[in-house]
Amino acid sequence: MINPLIISILGYLRKQNSSCSLVDLVALCQQDFLSLILRDGDPQLVIFQKNFFVMNALYQIQRDIQAEGFSLTIFPLEICMMPNRSGAKDTLTTRDTDLARYYLDWSNLNNITVEEVETLFSSFWQRYSAVDKIDAALAILGIDHEVDWFEIRQAYQKKIIISHPDKGGCADDFIETRAAYEILRFSYHRT
């Protein structure tokens, strides 16, 4: 099924010079939702359905624009379309593939209960909180998301030497660096 939101979302993304959020796109589509979603439904289900329609549109767009030489990153607070770098591989992660599979399956739109929606929302906020901690930990170590475990260890070892109190560093910086390392170690080994 072709999602009726694709045209307006794609137009909006093409005009953007920066990233937007899922909230921005939901706001953009408010008028369209009037014809797509029942008004007297459970508020949690209505939120889920709005999110589903927007995410479905985004994953259809993501799939279709790859052939045109563009990529679309999809995170709740950062949705951004940009030209692919020449020679760039398909950069979809397992997370992207699993989410795309879920949101591209139209049966997931209506075959869900209020309890399942509440569970999904709760799970999302737990994961979202964990991502915040990982982002902060990476920033403390001065590295970005595209690093492997070896690079994390190297960055940690360099920073810990500088911040160690026995080497003239600040105890608070040392503790912050160690905590960041532990967050990343837990996250890395869990995945």
Phi, psi and omega in degrees: 000137178275129182280126181292348180274349186304313185299311182290321179293316179297318177299317179298314181296322180293331180279339185289136173263357179215182181282163174231177181246168176300323178299319178301316183288324176297317178297319179301325187263008184307317181295320179295326181297333181302326180266350184258333189236135178294135183285332185267014179284167176302135183304322179294319179293323178297315177300314179301314183295319176300312178300316182299312181300316180293314181295321177300314179300316181298316181288330173293317178298313181304315181296316187283327185278348178300322179292339180270003178087022178239160173232154180229117175269137185232103170230151184307321182257000181213100175243122189213132176253135180208158176296143175290142173289145181299134180080004180289139178279169173296118189261016179290130177271175176301321178302312180299315182296316179296316179294318178300315180301317181295309185285339177276350178269102185299337180295337179288345180291316187252343182268052181220144180261167177300320180297319179294323177296316179299320177296317178299314180298317179298315179297319179301312184293327176294315179293321180298318177297319179295321179296320177302316180295320180294315178301316179296319179297317177298319179296319179299321180276354177073033180232163180255185187291333187270051180239156176259179184298322179300316180292325176297314180297318179298312180298319179297313183297321177295315184289323183292326178294318180291322187267355183295130181301328179291344180254016178091007180273178182269133181299321180296318178296320179299313181294318179298318179295316179297318179296319178299316179299317181295321177298314180291322178298314179298314181295315182296315182285336177288326180276000000 
